[in-house]
Amino acid sequence: MRGKKVVGRSKPLFVRKNDTVLILSGEDRGKQGKVLKVFPSKRQIIIEGVNFIKRHTRPSQKNPKGGIVEKEGPINFSNVMVVCSKCGEPTRVGAKIITDGSRLRACKKCGEIIQAA
């Protein structure tokens, strides 16, 4: 099948909206920011204050002047690492099963359950 991507079941994303993440690679390496939007099908996320892109816009009701608008662009989720709210360090995310059988995200370093801020 040329030109078409076969979409199958893949691993779930470990990054969620309002998480604090550390950028691991690219122009903004080392910066931390809050996740604004998550696109699971594309495996991309938008982070506050990171990866700015320029859009040339024509005048409209919202923007009567038009011109060049800078906004955050998406980056691949594999280029970030979740920052634990308890220990404050970037960490891998694991699953912790609690007594009622539900799975929660947990910090691999300190074991604390990760809550989106």
FENHU-V426303 format. One record per residue. N is the residue number from 1. RES is the residue in one small letter. SS is DSSP state (a for helix, b for strand, c for the rest). OMEGA is omega in whole degrees, -180 to 180 (999 if undefined). Layout:
# FENHU-V426303
N	RES	SS	OMEGA
N	RES	SS	OMEGA
This chain:
# FENHU-V426303
1	m	c	-176
2	r	c	176
3	g	c	179
4	k	c	179
5	k	c	177
6	v	c	-178
7	v	c	179
8	g	c	177
9	r	c	179
10	s	c	-180
11	k	c	178
12	p	c	178
13	l	c	178
14	f	c	-179
15	v	c	179
16	r	c	179
17	k	c	180
18	n	c	173
19	d	c	170
20	t	b	-177
21	v	b	176
22	l	b	179
23	i	b	-176
24	l	c	-177
25	s	c	179
26	g	c	-176
27	e	c	-176
28	d	c	-178
29	r	c	178
30	g	c	180
31	k	c	175
32	q	b	179
33	g	b	-179
34	k	b	179
35	v	b	-180
36	l	b	-177
37	k	b	178
38	v	b	176
39	f	b	-174
40	p	c	-178
41	s	c	179
42	k	c	-177
43	r	c	-180
44	q	b	177
45	i	b	175
46	i	b	-176
47	i	b	-178
48	e	c	175
49	g	c	-176
50	v	c	174
51	n	c	-180
52	f	b	175
53	i	b	-180
54	k	b	178
55	r	b	176
56	h	b	-176
57	t	b	175
58	r	c	-179
59	p	c	180
60	s	c	178
61	q	c	-179
62	k	c	-176
63	n	c	-173
64	p	c	-179
65	k	c	-174
66	g	c	176
67	g	b	-176
68	i	b	-180
69	v	b	176
70	e	b	177
71	k	b	-179
72	e	b	178
73	g	c	-179
74	p	b	172
75	i	b	-178
76	n	b	-176
77	f	a	-179
78	s	a	179
79	n	a	180
80	v	b	177
81	m	b	-178
82	v	b	177
83	v	b	-179
84	c	c	-179
85	s	c	-178
86	k	c	-177
87	c	c	176
88	g	c	-179
89	e	c	174
90	p	b	-174
91	t	b	171
92	r	c	-177
93	v	b	177
94	g	b	179
95	a	b	176
96	k	b	-180
97	i	b	-179
98	i	c	-171
99	t	c	-179
100	d	c	176
101	g	c	-180
102	s	c	-179
103	r	b	177
104	l	b	178
105	r	b	-178
106	a	b	177
107	c	b	-180
108	k	c	-177
109	k	c	-175
110	c	c	178
111	g	c	-179
112	e	c	178
113	i	b	-178
114	i	c	176
115	q	c	175
116	a	c	-175
117	a	c	999
